[in-house]
């Protein structure tokens, strides 16, 4: 399921309170999920409210709530002053469940660069209907934005290689730069499954990583605005690749001598040439990407330089499609069709019944094993005779010679019929020596004693 949430300052939020809070969210969103996502709505103004130099936060992070992992793609930005005159911000979050990321192989960076976010809110607080996101076609190309800023497009390949390994990366940018353009080029080099595993923030602040959070809550690629406390801390982070875009960076062979990358990798060459190094020999050269004009960036306020991934023609898609080569899925030029979405919905509805059926099968197998163990514990004699309970012991007691029968304690007593014992000759008895120990015969406690006197 894909959901969304919008947070800003309003006279009346969804919960009825005034001030900063949730003003819109998808119908049926759980309260704990809404609170977790709303915590990512914090913003730090670097300039007065309404100044276009205030950086825009484009964020991709992961949060686990209710046992379910969700990807959060967000935009948080300055939006002037609120109804009381205070500085205000507008946060728009999209939530993509882990089971739905396969419908968006373009990845979070390509989505963040699209016009999918609200840049203003002047409406009454309300719940939003269910809405899906459309996939963005990705075409591998030369990373021209990195080349313009650093002098070598291979820097995008270095970031991609570090991101694929899971290493932390810090990028320090100047005021007025829009790092989401750079990240979109980096993510286009990565396979779709790696794109969704890589988290990023184009304007990192400490509240984006909860204290004591798990590894899933950490942000891998952090972009810091120059002059901030976080930027000074980033340069001291151990085992972190730090790229300072304010300085002149090494290019060409000097790039590898600087230690950022030990040797040219597949992503470095792809970023420089636009040619996929692992492609099959029969593929034609990559088509060149086209930059859109500013008038084509519909839905943006102009405060940030928006970036839209180029859309290839039908012929270009037949020549090369990196998503199809990597995942082996059908080509998607404008997202999933209605049939595909219905099939995915049916699959999610059937999954609980499959789980219950599997659990029932495990229970039946366990019960069969238990019965077999109980049966195997019975002795072979009992099984042959068909006994199901231990039989009671029969005791025969001779009541002759004045002896009283013993008391019965749950034992069945059976009297034997009188019969004459067989006469057997007694062996001769030798008298005991004088020094032999004489043993008295114990008299039963119930036998009456005869006094000789």
N, C-alpha and C positions, 0 to 999 in steps of 0.2 A: 504494500500500500504506500502511496505517496501523499504526504500531507504538507500543509504550510501553516505558518504562524507569523503574525505581524505585531510588533511591539513599538510603542511610542508614548508620548505624553498626551493625555486627552482629558477632557472634563469628566468623562465617564467611561471607564474600561468595561470589559466583559463581566468582571466580578462586581461591578457597581461602584468601585472606588475611583477617585480622581487622582491624576498624576501619572507617573510612568507605570505602564502595565500592558497587558495583552488587549489589543483592540479588535483582533480578528484571528480566527483559527478554524481549521477544518472541522466540520461537524463530527462529533464522536471522539475527538482526541482525548486521551486519558489525562487526568489532572497532573499526575506525576511526570508524564512525558512533556506536557506543556511547561511545567515549572523548570524542568531540566533544560529545555531549549531556550526558554526566556532568559536564563542565566547567561547566555552568550550574547545578549543584546547590549552589553556595556560598551561605551565609547569614550575616548579621551580626545577632547578638542585641543588642537595645537594652535589654532588661530581663532579669532572671534567668530561667533555664530554667523552663518551665511557666507563666510569666506571660501571661495572655491579651492583654495590651497589646502584646506583640511583634507587629509587623506581618507580614502574609502577603504573599508575593510571588506575584502572578499575572503571567505573562510570555508574550509572543508575540514571537518573533524568528525569523530565517532563518539557516540554515547550509547551505553547499554542501560536500558531501563526495562523493568519487568521481565528480565531474562532475554530480551530481544535487542540485537545490535542494529543501530540506525546510523545512517550517514546524514550529516547535516551540512547543507550548502547554503551559505548565508551572505547577505550584504548588509553592512551597518555603516551609516554615513550621517554626517551633519545635515540637519534639515531646518536651520534657522532657529527661531524662538518659538516657544509654545504659547498657549493661551494666557499664561501668567507673565510672559516676558523672559522666562528662563531659557537657557540654551537647550536645544532639543536635538534628539537623534531619532532616526527611523531604522528599525531592524526588520528585515524580511528573511525568514528562514524557510527552507524547503527540507523536508524529512523524507529520506529514501530508505526503505527497509532493505536489509541485506539480501533478501530473496528477490528484490526488484532491480538490483544494479545491473543485471544482465540485459535488461531492456534499454539501458543507456550506456553502451560501450564507449561513447565519446569521453566519458570521465567527468569529474567535478570541475576541472579548470575550464573546459569548453562550455559547460553549463553556466559557470559564473560569469563568463564573458558575454553571455547572451542577455537580451532584454526580458528576463523572466522575473525581475524584482520591481516592487513598487518603490518609486522615488519620492512619493508624497502621500499623505493620508489626511483627507478632510471629510471623512464619512463618519456615520454613526457606528459604534462598535457592533459587530455582528459575527455570526458564524458563516464560514465559507463552504461552498459545495466541493465535492471531490473533483480534483483536477489532476491530470497526468502531465508529465513533462515529455517533450519530444526530443528524440536523439538528434545529435548534430553530426553530419558527415565529417570525418577527419581525413585529411589528405596530408601525407608526409611531404614536407617542403623544406627549403633552406630557411634557417632561423635568422631572418633579416633584422628583426628587432634587436637581438643580441649582437649582431654584427655592427649595427649602428651605435650601440652604447659602449661596447667593449673593443671593437675592432676585429673580433674573431667570433664567428658563429659557433665555433667549437665549444665555447663556454656553456652553451645550452646542452650539448652532449655530455659534458662533465657533470652537470647537475642531474641529468637523466640517469647516468650510470650510478651516481651516489644514491639517488632516490630509489633505484631498483634494489640496491643492497640494503636499504633501510637506514643509511647513515644520516645523521642530522646535518642540516644545511642552514646557514644564516646569510641573508642578503641585505646589505645596507644600501638604501636608495636616497636620492635627493628629493627635496620638496618639489612637487609637481609631477614626479614620475608616477606611472601606473604599473605596478609589478604584475598585475594579472595578465597583461599582454605578454610578458616574458614567460610566465608560468604556462600559459596556453601553448606556446611554442614547445616548451619542454615536455609537457604531457602528451603532445601529439607524437613525440618520438617513442613513447612507452607503449607496451602492450595494454589492452583494455583492463586486464585483471590487475595490473600493477597500478594503473591510474587510480582505481578506487581504494587501493591500499595505502596511498600516499596522501597524508594530510598537509594542509598549508594554511598560512595566514598572510595576506598582503600588507597588513599593518598590525603587528603583534603587540598585544598588551597582556599583562600577567593574568588577568581574570579569565582569559581563554583557556588556561590550563588549571583545573581545580587542584588545590593543595592536597597532596596525598593521593592523587588519582592513579589509575592503572596505566599501563603502557598504551592502552587504546586511547586514553584521553590526551596523550602527548601529541604535539604538533611537530611534524618532521621538517618541513620547510618554513622558516620564519623570516619574514621581511620586516626590517626595522627602519624607521624614519630617522634620518640623521639628527643628532642633537638630543635624542631621547635617552633616558636612563637605561632602557632596555638595549639600545644600540651599543652603549659602552660595555654592558655586561656580555653582549654577544661575542665581542672580540676576545673575551677571556674564557669562553666555553671550551672545555677539552674535547678532543676527537670530533671537532666540528669544522666543516668546510665553510670558511667565511669569505664572501665575495663582496668587496666594497666598491660599489659602482661610482663612488666619488673620485676614485683614484684611477690612474692609468694601469690597465691590467696587461699582463704579458700576452703575446699573440704568437701564432705559428708554433715553431718548435720550442720557443721560450716558454710556452704554456706548460709543456710537460717538464721542462727543467725547473719550473717554479715549485713542483711537488704537488700541484692540484690533482694531477692525473699521471700515473706512472708511464702510460703508453697510450697511443691513440686507440680508442675503442670503437665499437660499431656505432654507438650513438654520436660520437664526436665527428666521424666522417659523414654520417647522415645529416647532422646539423649543418655541416659546411657545404655539402653538395646537394642535399635533397634527395639523394639516392639511397634506398634501403640496402644495406650491405648483405643481408641474409635473403634477399629476394631470389626467386627462381630465375634461371637463365632466360626463359622464354618471355619474360615480362618486358614491356616497352618502357622507355624512360618516363620518369614522373612528370605529369603536367605541372606547369607553373601555377602557383596560387595567385589569386587576384585580391588586392586590397579594395575594400569598399569605401565609397566616399562618405563624408560626414552626414550627408542627407539620408543615407541608408541606415543609419543607426537609430531606428525608430524606438521610442520609449525611453531614451536617455535624456537626462536633464542638461547635459553638457558640462557638468561639473567634473567628470572624469572622462578620459579618452577611452571610449568603449572599443572593444575588439570583438569581431565576429569571425569565426572560422570560415574560410572560403568554401563555397558550395560547388563541387565539381559538376561538370555536365554529365549527361547519360553516357556518352562515349568514354569519358575519362573514368567513370565508375566501372565500366567494363574492362578497361585496361588495367586498373590497379585499385584495390580497396584494402587498405591495411587491416581493417576490422575483420573482413571476411577471411583474409589469409591467416590471421591469428586465432580467431575463434571458430571459424568454419560455420558461421551463421549466415542466413540469407541477407542479401544487401538491404539496407534500410536507408533510404534517402531522406525521408521525412518522418522517421520514427516508426513505431509498430502500427500495423493495420488493426482494424476492429476485430478481425478474426483472431489475430495473435493475442490481443488483450483478453478476449473472452476465453481463449484456451488457457492463458496464464491464470485467470480468475478461477476457472474450474479446477485447475491443478491445486490451487491453494485451498479450495473448499473440500477437495477429496483427501487432502493430507491428514486431517484429524481422524477420519474413518480408517485410513490405512494404519495409523498408529494404534487405534483401538483394536483392530483386527490382529495386529502383531502381538499386542499385549495379551489378548485372549489366547492366542496360540501358545505363547510362552507359559501361561498359567496351566493350560491343559497338559502340556508336556511335563511340567513340574509335578502335577497331580499323578500322572501315570508313573513317573519315576518313584514317587513316594509310595504308591500302592505296591509296586514291584519290590521295593525294599522291605515293606512290612511282610509280604508273603515269603520272601526269601529268608527272613529271620526265623520262621517256624522250622522245627526239626523234621527230617524226612519221615520218622516213624509216625509223628502226629499227622503229617499230611497223608500218609498211606492209610491210616486208620480213620481219617476224617475227623479227628478230634479238633475241636475249636477252643476248649478250655481244659486246664489241667484237672485230672480226675482226683477224687478224694481217696486218701489212703485208708484201706480197711485193716483194722487191727483185731486179732483174735485173742481173747483173754480167757484163761482157764480160771473159773471161779471156785474150783474145788479147794479142799484143804483149808477152808476158812478164810481165804483171801478175798478182800473186797475188790470189786472192779474199780479201776481208776476212773477218775472224773473225766467226762468227755468234754473237750474244748473244741467243738466244731468238727470232731472226727467221728466218723461213723463206726460204731462198735458192733461186731457181729459175733455171736456165740457159736462156737463149733459144736457139733454133735459129739456126745460122749463116745469114746472108742478106747478099747483096751490097747495099752501100749505093748509093743512087741517085747518078749522076754529075751534079753541078751545076757550072756554070762558076764559077770563083772570081773575085771582083772584083779589079781591079788594085790593087796595093798601092803606096802612095806612100812613098818613103823618108822616114824621120824626119829632121827637121833636126838639125844638129850639137848645138845647145843643148838638145835635148829629153831628158827623163829617160828612161833606159832601165830597164825593169823586168825583173828576172829572174823566170823562171818557176820557181815552187817545185817542187822535185823531191820526189816522194812518198818518205817515209822507207823504204819497203820496196823501192823500185826500185834495182837495183844501179847504181853509178856506174862510168863507163869513163874510165880515166886516159889522156889523149892521149899521154903519154910512153910 
